Structure formats: structure tokens, C-alpha cells
């Protein structure tokens, strides 16, 4: 993740803030950030038992909706970039060496430090490290989403959830125009 964020920040510093269009920043996110994330592993963690109950088509749709949400979130954050620094410490490897935690801090422009840790695993098939969770100020993204989605899925079906996510995405896209 360190290389991905360093690369995107390097690209952003070459652009004046007014030149950071939605399309340009989104392309940077697609190029540098999304390939570093294991979307399926995150989706499985977020949905918990509901992942096992979902059809293959529902799983695919959920991952696609989640990807769009992540692209939107990262694009918004990087569009607003104003010199913040993401500082990473050395990775802490699991005893068997196939998982790691990369502890870091986001140094905001006012000097405030926000702890940002990434949980990764080594994907032997792709021969690269992939992120399966981000922990920001002590809150796990996967656990937070799992709690929210579990509460939601106790009252609605997976298809209803997918429709809600699709509607949220459409609303967000309208707001960007």
C-alpha cells in the first residue's frame, strides 16, 4: 500500500488542485489503489455469514457495488489532497510470514496524526501482497461494515441491499455532476 499511496500522491502533486478532475483522480485510484486491494476477501469479511448465503451473482454484484463505493471514497479523499503525508512503519509479519500489518499515520496539514494500519496477506497465486482490511483510528473497516450490513440484512434481503447500494451509487454520481 505504501508504494500505491506514494505513487498516487506523486501524481497528485504534479496537478494543480483545480486540475484534479473527478475523471483524472478516479483514473489514479483505479491505477494505483484498487489493484492493491483484495475485494473478494474484504467482501467476504464484510458480509460474514451472508456471503455464504449469497448466490454467485449476488456476490459479484456486491463486490462491484463495493468497488464503486471504494473508488468514490478514495477519489474524494485524493481530490481534496492538500499536502497530507502518509507515513508507514516497517511491516509486522505473522509467524508464518503470510500475513502482515503495516502500521502508519496520516499526518494532516494541521499536524494532527491519525493512525492508519493496513492488514495484508501474501497472495501466492498473484505473487503479491494484498490488503484485506484497513484500521483507521482503531476502527476496522471490515468489522464496521460487517456490523452495519448484518443489522441491515436482518431486515431486508440481499437483493434489497444490492438495490439500495445501487441507488446510493446513482445518487452519488448525480451529486458529482
Residue pairs with C-beta under 8 A, 6 or more apart in sequence:
1 36
1 88
1 102
1 118
1 120
1 131
2 86
2 88
2 102
2 104
4 32
4 33
4 35
4 36
5 32
5 33
5 86
6 86
7 32
8 28
8 29
8 31
8 32
8 33
8 78
9 81
9 86
11 28
11 32
12 20
12 25
12 28
12 78
12 81
15 24
17 82
20 78
20 79
20 81
22 75
22 79
22 176
25 75
25 78
25 79
26 71
26 75
28 78
29 71
29 74
29 75
29 78
30 71
33 70
33 74
34 67
34 70
34 71
36 129
36 130
36 131
37 70
37 130
37 131
38 121
38 123
38 130
38 131
38 132
39 63
39 66
39 67
39 70
40 59
40 63
41 121
41 130
41 132
42 66
42 131
42 132
42 133
42 141
42 142
43 51
43 59
43 62
43 63
43 66
44 51
45 132
45 133
45 142
45 143
45 146
46 66
46 142
46 145
46 146
46 149
47 54
47 62
47 146
47 149
47 153
48 146
48 149
48 150
50 149
50 150
50 153
50 158
51 59
53 158
54 62
54 158
55 158
58 158
58 159
58 162
61 162
62 158
62 161
62 162
62 165
65 162
65 165
65 166
65 169
66 165
68 169
69 165
69 168
69 169
72 169
72 172
82 109
83 109
84 106
84 107
84 108
84 109
85 106
85 107
86 104
86 105
86 106
86 107
86 116
87 104
87 105
87 106
87 107
88 102
88 103
88 104
89 102
89 103
89 104
91 100
91 101
91 102
91 120
92 100
92 101
92 102
92 103
93 99
93 100
94 100
97 122
98 121
98 122
99 119
99 120
99 121
99 122
100 119
100 120
100 121
100 122
100 129
101 117
101 118
101 119
101 120
102 117
102 118
102 120
103 115
103 117
104 115
104 116
104 117
104 118
105 113
105 114
105 115
105 116
106 113
106 114
106 116
107 113
108 114
114 136
114 137
115 135
115 136
115 137
115 138
116 134
116 135
116 136
117 134
117 135
117 136
118 131
118 133
118 134
118 135
119 131
119 132
119 133
119 134
119 135
120 129
120 130
120 131
120 132
121 129
121 130
121 132
122 128
122 129
123 129
123 130
132 142
133 140
133 141
133 142
134 140
134 141
135 141
149 161
152 161
152 164
153 161
156 164
